[in-house]
Amino acid sequence: MARLEHYSPEVSNTLAAVALRDVTLNDEAGCWVIHDYDVEKAQHTTMLASLARLDTGGEVLDDLCKKDSLRVCDDQACLNPRHYDVTHRVKNRDRLLSTEPRFYETRIDGSLLPLWEKDEPEPFLLPSIDESVYALRALQKRCVPHMQDPKSAPLSPNAISKITIDDTTGCWVTRTYYVKPASFGGSFMFDGYGRLSYGPALKSVGYPMGPRMAHRVVWAAVGRSLTPGKVLNHECGFHPCCNPDHLSQVTSRDNNNHARRMTTAIREMIE
């Protein structure tokens, strides 16, 4: 389950100066294992937060007291910040966006029904959590480090590492999103959608450079194409999600109708 990450020499040297006095490197898994974990357990969270901040320059928005649920490797004593699925505070990302489990109903077969779909004649069902996990693992295996030829990967190591599973909805959460500052007038970048770049395999066939909306990038990464005149609608209602099985191709009009229906259903439930 461990996901190896590649650091530049500059980052490695900075982190090593802080951490490697107190940890042992697991060459096979890439874990940084803290010495005397039982003794240092109280300090583990503080040290992990410091290393994560050094790695990205931004504070961790997630609650690191729940770090076991964020860890993707198998060693609870690991201090490698990239072995934890966390969202960092950066410019225009000052809060953690998360799903609301009460907005979804789990059916007998494991699929999820968004509450705004209940009265629809043909409701859109989200796949089961297990199905979403399996599909993400399949995509990860097509990327570095599982895929040894980077040129064949649909996403870069950095991009695939920014996608994590929400274990209550199966959303593929893109942790590189932006939210609108309170004092800002407005911009398409501050819409909560994740941003990722296409990988080498897609760039080689004409996909553009630079960050794009994550759900469109992943849609292409799994081999799907967008029909001209259509847009991708988040049936799950969660903008940072890039799970292609949570998306549908619709007209702009249908996309807007879905947004209104979802907003109304959520308002009624909250009130």
Phi, psi and omega in degrees: 000338183299142179245110181289146179233152181251125178255147172289156178305323181296315179293317181301317182295320180295313181292321182297322180300330181270318193260324194289351173291337188244001184226163173247135180276127172271103186297331184282315184261343182084007180286147171254101189267119182290139177291145176049057185304320182298324180285321186266007187305322181294333181268349186302314181298317180296316180295319180297317180297321180295317180293320178297321179293320178295324184295321187243343184083006181232147177295153176279127180276335180288159176279104184287353172293342177255033188296335179297327179282346180263347186282134180255351175265184186254007185244112182293344179270003184292139177244007178291113185297338179273005172261015177230131181277094182233158175252133183257146174284124174223182177303128178069021167220086187251005178210157182271124175270135181216159180284164178243101186306330183290351178275002185227142179248125180274125182270171184302323182278003178095346178290161182244137179251112174296140187299333180283357178260355188303321185264005180281140180298326176231078185296146177277121179258134175278144180295166179296161179302315182299320179295320180292321177297314181300317181294321178292319178299323179297320178291319179301322182290347177266004182239163175295138013269355181292319176269113187285338178265102183303330182293342180267358185274134178287339176227151178285163176304322180293316183294313183294332180286346180271002182251125180229164182266134168271116188281006175253339182233342185082006176299142171269101187278121175270118187273007178250065179247169177232148177236155187288124175294149182299330185262008186260143183289323179148144177194150181296337182289338186260044186256002181085350177288143176289158176234131176220164176251149176295148179277175183305319182297324180279323178296327182292343179248019170108357177290146189287162175279164172085165182295139175226170178303127189300321183293330177285323179296312182290325175306316178287324183296331179267009173092017180259153178240153181263126179293132178306136180087357180250160175234163178267125181256132176280097179293334178284342178079008184247108188301322180290353183286139175232020176293115183298337178275002172256006184244153173219151177272121182221170173283163178300324179296314179295324178298317179292321178297320178297318180298318179294318180296319180293315180300317179297315182296318180292319180299317180295324181288320180292319182285000000 
